Amino acid sequence: MDKNSFDEQETLTLLKELSIQDFLDVGLHQVAYIKRINTGGDLSDIYSIHAADGSQISVMDSYDTAVAAIRVNDLFPVTVH
């Protein structure tokens, strides 16, 4: 067995041992999600910022402002489609 096969097997074993809470915590302090919210009517869309665990952090008037707010807080922005 070569080193890469061993590393893959070890990784799979570790992943199988993760709890639900472990999965919820993945990226919690690295990633923030941006979700566009259609307000309907004549109002423009707003953008909701969420932590990796799904909890809402903030709401912004524009996508660019949401990205800037995330980056200022040393997080990586990801768009939810």
C-alpha positions as a Markdown table, in Angstrom:
| # | Residue | x | y | z |
|---|---|---|---|---|
| 1 | Met | 0.0 | 0.0 | 0.0 |
| 2 | Asp | 1.4 | 3.4 | -1.0 |
| 3 | Lys | 1.4 | 6.5 | 1.2 |
| 4 | Asn | -1.5 | 8.1 | -0.7 |
| 5 | Ser | -3.8 | 5.1 | -0.2 |
| 6 | Phe | -3.0 | 5.1 | 3.5 |
| 7 | Asp | -3.8 | 8.8 | 3.8 |
| 8 | Glu | -7.1 | 8.3 | 2.0 |
| 9 | Gln | -8.1 | 5.4 | 4.3 |
| 10 | Glu | -7.1 | 7.4 | 7.4 |
| 11 | Thr | -9.1 | 10.4 | 6.2 |
| 12 | Leu | -12.2 | 8.2 | 5.5 |
| 13 | Thr | -12.0 | 6.7 | 8.9 |
| 14 | Leu | -11.8 | 10.1 | 10.6 |
| 15 | Leu | -14.7 | 11.4 | 8.5 |
| 16 | Lys | -16.9 | 8.5 | 9.6 |
| 17 | Glu | -16.2 | 9.4 | 13.2 |
| 18 | Leu | -17.4 | 13.0 | 12.9 |
| 19 | Ser | -20.6 | 13.9 | 14.9 |
| 20 | Ile | -23.4 | 16.0 | 13.6 |
| 21 | Gln | -22.1 | 18.9 | 15.7 |
| 22 | Asp | -18.6 | 18.5 | 14.1 |
| 23 | Phe | -20.3 | 18.9 | 10.6 |
| 24 | Leu | -22.2 | 22.0 | 11.8 |
| 25 | Asp | -18.9 | 23.5 | 13.0 |
| 26 | Val | -17.0 | 23.0 | 9.7 |
| 27 | Gly | -16.1 | 26.4 | 8.4 |
| 28 | Leu | -17.8 | 28.2 | 11.2 |
| 29 | His | -15.0 | 30.7 | 11.6 |
| 30 | Gln | -13.9 | 30.7 | 8.0 |
| 31 | Val | -16.9 | 30.9 | 5.8 |
| 32 | Ala | -20.0 | 33.2 | 5.6 |
| 33 | Tyr | -22.9 | 32.5 | 3.2 |
| 34 | Ile | -24.7 | 35.2 | 1.2 |
| 35 | Lys | -28.4 | 34.6 | 0.3 |
| 36 | Arg | -30.3 | 36.9 | -1.9 |
| 37 | Ile | -33.8 | 37.7 | -0.6 |
| 38 | Asn | -36.5 | 38.9 | -3.0 |
| 39 | Thr | -38.5 | 41.5 | -1.1 |
| 40 | Gly | -41.2 | 41.6 | -3.8 |
| 41 | Gly | -42.9 | 44.7 | -5.2 |
| 42 | Asp | -40.9 | 47.7 | -6.1 |
| 43 | Leu | -38.3 | 47.2 | -3.4 |
| 44 | Ser | -34.9 | 45.9 | -4.4 |
| 45 | Asp | -33.5 | 42.7 | -3.2 |
| 46 | Ile | -31.6 | 42.5 | 0.1 |
| 47 | Tyr | -28.7 | 40.1 | 1.0 |
| 48 | Ser | -28.7 | 38.0 | 4.1 |
| 49 | Ile | -25.4 | 36.9 | 5.6 |
| 50 | His | -25.3 | 33.6 | 7.4 |
| 51 | Ala | -22.6 | 31.8 | 9.4 |
| 52 | Ala | -21.6 | 28.3 | 8.3 |
| 53 | Asp | -24.1 | 26.8 | 10.9 |
| 54 | Gly | -26.9 | 28.6 | 9.2 |
| 55 | Ser | -27.5 | 31.3 | 11.8 |
| 56 | Gln | -28.2 | 34.8 | 10.4 |
| 57 | Ile | -25.4 | 37.3 | 11.0 |
| 58 | Ser | -26.7 | 40.4 | 9.2 |
| 59 | Val | -28.7 | 41.8 | 6.3 |
| 60 | Met | -27.2 | 44.2 | 3.7 |
| 61 | Asp | -28.7 | 46.3 | 1.0 |
| 62 | Ser | -26.4 | 45.1 | -1.7 |
| 63 | Tyr | -24.3 | 42.1 | -2.7 |
| 64 | Asp | -21.1 | 44.1 | -2.8 |
| 65 | Thr | -21.7 | 45.5 | 0.8 |
| 66 | Ala | -22.4 | 41.9 | 2.0 |
| 67 | Val | -19.1 | 40.7 | 0.5 |
| 68 | Ala | -17.2 | 43.7 | 1.9 |
| 69 | Ala | -18.7 | 43.1 | 5.4 |
| 70 | Ile | -17.7 | 39.4 | 5.3 |
| 71 | Arg | -14.1 | 40.1 | 4.1 |
| 72 | Val | -13.6 | 42.9 | 6.7 |
| 73 | Asn | -14.3 | 40.2 | 9.3 |
| 74 | Asp | -11.7 | 37.8 | 7.8 |
| 75 | Leu | -14.2 | 35.4 | 6.5 |
| 76 | Phe | -14.6 | 33.8 | 3.0 |
| 77 | Pro | -17.8 | 34.8 | 1.2 |
| 78 | Val | -19.9 | 32.1 | -0.5 |
| 79 | Thr | -23.1 | 32.7 | -2.4 |
| 80 | Val | -26.1 | 30.4 | -1.8 |
| 81 | His | -28.1 | 29.7 | -4.9 |
